[in-house]
Amino acid sequence: MLQTPPRGQQGRTRAMRKGAVLSADGETATGTTCSMASAADSPDLISGGKRRRRQRPAAMVATAIVFAAAIVLVVSCSVLATTSRHQRAMTVWRWKRRLQLKARMLLRRGSTLKRTSTNHRQLQGPRPWYETGSPGYDSIRGYPCYRTVEGTFATMDDMVEQYPNLAQVSTIGQSYLGEDIRVLKLTNSESPIPDRRRGKMVALFGVHSRELGPPELGVRFAEWLLDGFDKDADRTWVLDYNVIHLLLIANPDGRMITEDNPEAYHRKNGNDKNNNGRRCSGEFRQSGVDLNRNYAFMWGLDDGSSSNPCDETYRGPRPQSEPETRAIVKLGRKVFPRGQRRKRAESKYFRPLVSRSKGIFVDVHSFGNLLVFPWSWTRNERVPGANWDAYQQLTGKLSNYNGYDPS
């Protein structure tokens, strides 16, 4: 669990808490920051310490144009050959990504110029999200208050630039299609509290890509914490006494598919190789693996997951088959002490945690208005564990803020 504030700091700045609570269904509360001001980036291309213009040979440009025309023709034929709305979105997105990667290779070929950039975006103080949107960062078409993957990553980089003693960004792996999986770490690196005594939290957002709210919720939570450091006693304490790891985009491939076509309601990751080359057709039938059902713990149960590659709850061909799932497990093992982990956990889940256990793991989703805690690996059955009372107390406190059902 996150540590309890010292008695001398409890009860301070209670008035500033009001309107700043973040809800688990992907909505943000009034008073949290949403937007950032921006100026045009001014990248410099430097070679040998001297500024040069980027050289683009005519032959390379012509090759790119011919390649692009060929891709457009192939995409048109592929789209016309598909039947479902989701499959059309997947086809367009897949070819778009291939075109982007090929274009990058062509533009980089034959050039030894090094690129450096100066980012002029500045984080602002809290303003109502419904008034400002997300200027300065890429947002999803039709949903101006929700940042894209690129917009979220840019925000993370700006946080590190503006708050170098409070924010760090690391890459913990790559997705199925090669996108970085990045984690934002928030803590006061200059705090006198030893790291081993600080509370630990890992929070995931965006595991199911069609749920647009959670990643934006996590970004605004980070902005709220950083903006209040050394201004608000509660937020300062959180960063002094705890280490918070925010995996804001746990499923970058699926998120990018959704960004291109939000109406396709893509839920899973970008792995489309599990159906023996056959396309999934029908409403809510889609390729990919449900990352939330790909973990090794209790993997393979048909009640709550599916073995059909086209189902929304497809669990994958084997436990932790997906690189995104492996990256999440790797992060958890890095953050939480080895002594708290158990071998053969499936046969020991009913045993209580040791008294010295610390930390909390949160997976934020929408929609449902629920606060779900262990154990529940089937669709309709709950399995009370040894720490059932403690989980009920924790979720009961959270429910007081948002009114969700602890279950």
ZIMO-V304315 format. One record per residue. D_LAST is the distance of its C-alpha to the last C-alpha in Angstrom with 1 decimal. Layout:
d_last=D_LAST
d_last=D_LAST
This chain:
d_last=18.6
d_last=20.9
d_last=23.6
d_last=23.9
d_last=26.9
d_last=30.1
d_last=30.7
d_last=33.6
d_last=31.5
d_last=28.6
d_last=28.8
d_last=31.1
d_last=31.1
d_last=28.2
d_last=29.8
d_last=29.5
d_last=25.7
d_last=25.5
d_last=25.0
d_last=24.2
d_last=20.5
d_last=19.1
d_last=16.1
d_last=13.8
d_last=14.8
d_last=18.3
d_last=20.1
d_last=22.1
d_last=22.9
d_last=26.5
d_last=28.5
d_last=27.4
d_last=30.2
d_last=30.4
d_last=33.9
d_last=36.8
d_last=40.5
d_last=42.4
d_last=46.0
d_last=47.4
d_last=47.2
d_last=50.6
d_last=50.5
d_last=53.7
d_last=55.1
d_last=57.0
d_last=59.4
d_last=61.5
d_last=60.6
d_last=62.1
d_last=60.3
d_last=61.0
d_last=60.1
d_last=57.9
d_last=60.2
d_last=59.3
d_last=62.1
d_last=63.0
d_last=62.6
d_last=59.1
d_last=58.2
d_last=60.0
d_last=58.1
d_last=54.8
d_last=55.9
d_last=56.9
d_last=53.7
d_last=51.7
d_last=53.7
d_last=53.2
d_last=49.4
d_last=49.4
d_last=51.4
d_last=49.1
d_last=46.0
d_last=47.5
d_last=48.4
d_last=45.0
d_last=43.2
d_last=45.5
d_last=44.9
d_last=41.2
d_last=39.6
d_last=36.0
d_last=35.0
d_last=32.6
d_last=35.3
d_last=37.8
d_last=35.6
d_last=35.1
d_last=38.9
d_last=39.9
d_last=37.5
d_last=38.6
d_last=42.3
d_last=41.8
d_last=40.4
d_last=43.3
d_last=45.7
d_last=44.3
d_last=44.5
d_last=48.1
d_last=49.2
d_last=48.1
d_last=50.1
d_last=53.2
d_last=53.1
d_last=52.8
d_last=55.5
d_last=58.8
d_last=57.6
d_last=57.3
d_last=56.3
d_last=53.6
d_last=51.1
d_last=49.8
d_last=48.0
d_last=47.6
d_last=44.4
d_last=45.2
d_last=41.7
d_last=40.7
d_last=37.3
d_last=37.5
d_last=35.9
d_last=33.0
d_last=33.8
d_last=31.7
d_last=30.5
d_last=31.4
d_last=35.0
d_last=35.7
d_last=33.7
d_last=34.2
d_last=38.0
d_last=39.4
d_last=36.6
d_last=36.2
d_last=33.7
d_last=32.4
d_last=34.8
d_last=33.7
d_last=30.9
d_last=33.0
d_last=30.2
d_last=28.6
d_last=30.6
d_last=31.5
d_last=31.4
d_last=34.8
d_last=34.1
d_last=31.1
d_last=33.2
d_last=36.0
d_last=33.9
d_last=32.9
d_last=36.6
d_last=37.5
d_last=35.1
d_last=36.8
d_last=40.1
d_last=39.5
d_last=37.5
d_last=38.9
d_last=38.0
d_last=34.3
d_last=33.4
d_last=34.0
d_last=33.4
d_last=33.5
d_last=33.4
d_last=31.3
d_last=32.4
d_last=33.3
d_last=31.5
d_last=32.8
d_last=35.3
d_last=36.3
d_last=34.5
d_last=33.7
d_last=30.2
d_last=30.4
d_last=28.4
d_last=28.9
d_last=29.1
d_last=29.2
d_last=30.7
d_last=33.9
d_last=36.3
d_last=38.8
d_last=36.5
d_last=38.1
d_last=34.8
d_last=35.0
d_last=32.6
d_last=31.5
d_last=30.4
d_last=28.4
d_last=24.6
d_last=23.4
d_last=20.9
d_last=20.6
d_last=19.0
d_last=19.3
d_last=20.0
d_last=21.3
d_last=20.3
d_last=20.3
d_last=23.6
d_last=23.4
d_last=20.6
d_last=23.3
d_last=21.4
d_last=19.7
d_last=23.1
d_last=24.7
d_last=21.9
d_last=22.5
d_last=26.3
d_last=26.2
d_last=24.1
d_last=26.8
d_last=29.5
d_last=28.1
d_last=28.2
d_last=31.6
d_last=33.2
d_last=32.3
d_last=33.6
d_last=36.5
d_last=35.9
d_last=32.7
d_last=32.1
d_last=28.3
d_last=28.5
d_last=31.5
d_last=29.7
d_last=26.8
d_last=29.4
d_last=31.7
d_last=29.2
d_last=26.7
d_last=27.0
d_last=24.7
d_last=24.8
d_last=23.8
d_last=24.1
d_last=24.5
d_last=25.6
d_last=24.0
d_last=25.5
d_last=28.9
d_last=30.5
d_last=27.9
d_last=27.9
d_last=31.7
d_last=31.6
d_last=29.4
d_last=31.7
d_last=34.6
d_last=33.0
d_last=29.7
d_last=30.2
d_last=29.9
d_last=26.1
d_last=26.5
d_last=23.2
d_last=24.5
d_last=27.1
d_last=30.9
d_last=31.7
d_last=33.6
d_last=35.5
d_last=33.4
d_last=34.7
d_last=38.4
d_last=39.7
d_last=38.5
d_last=36.8
d_last=33.6
d_last=34.2
d_last=32.3
d_last=29.5
d_last=26.6
d_last=28.5
d_last=29.1
d_last=30.3
d_last=28.5
d_last=25.7
d_last=22.0
d_last=21.6
d_last=17.9
d_last=18.9
d_last=22.1
d_last=21.1
d_last=22.8
d_last=19.9
d_last=19.4
d_last=21.5
d_last=23.1
d_last=20.7
d_last=21.5
d_last=18.2
d_last=16.2
d_last=19.3
d_last=22.9
d_last=26.4
d_last=28.0
d_last=29.0
d_last=28.9
d_last=25.3
d_last=22.7
d_last=20.6
d_last=23.8
d_last=23.1
d_last=26.7
d_last=29.6
d_last=28.6
d_last=26.0
d_last=26.2
d_last=29.0
d_last=28.4
d_last=29.9
d_last=26.9
d_last=24.6
d_last=27.2
d_last=27.6
d_last=24.0
d_last=24.2
d_last=27.5
d_last=26.2
d_last=23.5
d_last=26.3
d_last=28.6
d_last=26.3
d_last=24.7
d_last=27.2
d_last=28.4
d_last=28.0
d_last=24.1
d_last=24.2
d_last=24.7
d_last=26.9
d_last=25.6
d_last=22.0
d_last=21.0
d_last=22.7
d_last=21.5
d_last=17.8
d_last=17.4
d_last=19.8
d_last=18.9
d_last=19.8
d_last=23.2
d_last=23.7
d_last=25.4
d_last=22.6
d_last=22.1
d_last=20.4
d_last=17.1
d_last=16.3
d_last=14.6
d_last=14.6
d_last=14.7
d_last=14.6
d_last=15.3
d_last=14.6
d_last=11.3
d_last=10.4
d_last=6.8
d_last=6.0
d_last=5.0
d_last=6.6
d_last=9.0
d_last=9.8
d_last=9.4
d_last=12.9
d_last=13.4
d_last=12.7
d_last=11.3
d_last=11.0
d_last=8.6
d_last=11.1
d_last=10.8
d_last=13.0
d_last=15.5
d_last=13.8
d_last=10.6
d_last=11.9
d_last=12.8
d_last=9.6
d_last=8.1
d_last=11.4
d_last=11.5
d_last=8.4
d_last=9.7
d_last=13.0
d_last=12.1
d_last=10.6
d_last=14.1
d_last=15.7
d_last=14.2
d_last=12.4
d_last=9.3
d_last=6.1
d_last=3.8
d_last=0.0
